[in-house]
Amino acid sequence: MRRLLPWIALLALASVPLWLKDPYLLNAFVTTGIFIVAAMSLNLLLGYTGQLSLGHVAFFGIGAYTSALVSLGFDVELVGGFRVIHDPWPVWLGFVMAILVSGLCGYLVGKLSFRVRGAYFVIVTISFAEVVRLVALNWVELTQGPLALTSIPPMALGLPGLGHFEFFSKQSNFYLVLGVVALSYVIIGRLVNSRIGRAMVALKENESLAVSVGIDVTRYLVLAAVVSAGIAGAAGSLYAHYLKIIDPDVFLFLYTVTMVIMVITGGKGTLAGPIVGGLIFGFIPVIARSFAAPEIQWILYGLFMILIVFVLPQGIVPAIEKWFGPGEEPGVGGAADATMQDAQ
Amino acid sequence: MDARSTQGQPALSIEHIAVHFGGLVAISDMNFVVNEGEVVSLIGPNGAGKTTAFNVFTGFLRPSQGEVRYRGTSLKNLKPHEVTSLGLARTFQRTSVFQSVSVFENVMIGLHRRGRSRLWDTLLALPRERESERELRARAAEILALVGIERRSRELAGSLAYGDQRLLGVALALASDPSMLLLDEPVSGMNATETARFMRLLDGLRGLGVTILLVEHDMPMVMGVSDRIVVLNYGRIIAEGPPAAIQGNPEVIRAYLGQGAKKRAGD
């Protein structure tokens, strides 16, 4: 049953565009889906290695800008009269480059902060995001600064001889995002349920003990940062090609906070947590909008968040697992008695 | 665990180790050797520098002077996880398990270095991944059976009784397949039954040829299991020898009962 659950959820979500024709709601699904991908990537770092990346939106924004610039082309003059001219590339290559460049940035941040944990890691990541935001704002020649990059082409898949497909409609974007969510789920799921994931959990739980059993914790922290940043970059790329316009506001701290809320309320350190949390907090504004004034909407958002954190401090998914789970655990008391008798 | 043939040769040698924390001398000029297959205990009153010494032997702390060698390899400039790779594993005095994962998963984490799957095997779920995981699971079950907590394998490590947590700590250390174990106060807080069980486990490990260095306060246990005892006081080795010799050593008795006891007796 438990193994089937992700498939059932996937099928249910895949059916959405078949019965939901309202473009506003479909749009909400697509943008929520994009943030769910970003939240899933944050969860890999926060939920499994225990390191809070409060500058996570940097990887998202870098992905968005990389993908947009690669597919739009650019012409910039660097120091010493050296010019870089880049002709537009196919959009799917922009997507790939977004993952690579964000992953590389994840590597650098991971390496930079190889000795810092906890609060210091948080500070390094926030600073990184702020630096990147300032670059995007001020390197006008490359990014257009506050004027925004516009006319970004929609995501497109093209194989020579097999035709060309553009993700222009909301329906097609819905399936594109759903596909990326599913793929991220599989990648993160395989990682965390392996020896690599165990090393990450060991780092989160007790670093000196992890080291003492021979785990090179830095290596796994960097690996988690690279994969996490790469997936966040993919989300950013989807965002750029869906909205077709991006400005330095994609680096707003608010977006990181949104991702953190999605992960924490859904349940950090669980695969489904960011998806559940993401769906809830992606749709609260949408639902609240239908009956409440804008100020009230945000108050409702905040109240709901506080409620979840108070009632289910571990998050929604762990609470549900606990509710349905006890049947699987062996009787704790019984086993303890048996071993005590053994010892005597 | 391949030490049978090299029995009697030096495994861990401590050469002129000194540790200073600012002006405080935690350890001064420490010299001793643990031979292959031996069980050696490091004892001394609280604050004598035992745990500091342990941290130096396992690469968690750089000594201010001197050198530690394991089977001829200097531990200088090795990180703790690299020291573990040499076959030197340790347990900790207090928190020694991964609290919020199951007992079985704990040992699976401990088996990290034995895993053979690479990143691509994992991401693509290649046969090598499954094969490696199967091997690790089988080995984890063996280790849990060896220390005698296999019945608890599905419980959360944090919910185990104290004595079982200590055993799990040893299981974790054993998982890295060490040729030498450094145990930091393994039976502190255990009741008599648990201690007896632990001593049987130590005997079993010795039978497998594992060299053991023990820091412990429980004197009956130390006297019972050790081949040799090294006594520390104020960061200095004040005596070294077989249990019988240590028991009668006047300097050791003075260190343990302290000047205070003598003074109070005189008052």
Interface residues (C-beta under 8 A of the other chain):
Chain A: I187 R190 L191 S194 R195 I196 R198 A199 V201 A202 E205 N206 S208 L209 A210 V211 S212 V213 G214 I215 D216 V217 L223 E329 P330 V332 A335 A336 A338 T339 D342 A343 Q344
Chain B: T58 F60 K79 P80 H81 T84 S85 A89 R90 F92 T95 S96 V97 F98 Q99 S100 V101 E105 M108 I109 G110 H112 R113 G115 S117 L119 T122 L123 A125 E129 S132 E133 L136 G148 I149 R151 R152 R154 E155 S159 A161 D164 L172 A173 A175 S176 T193 E194 R197
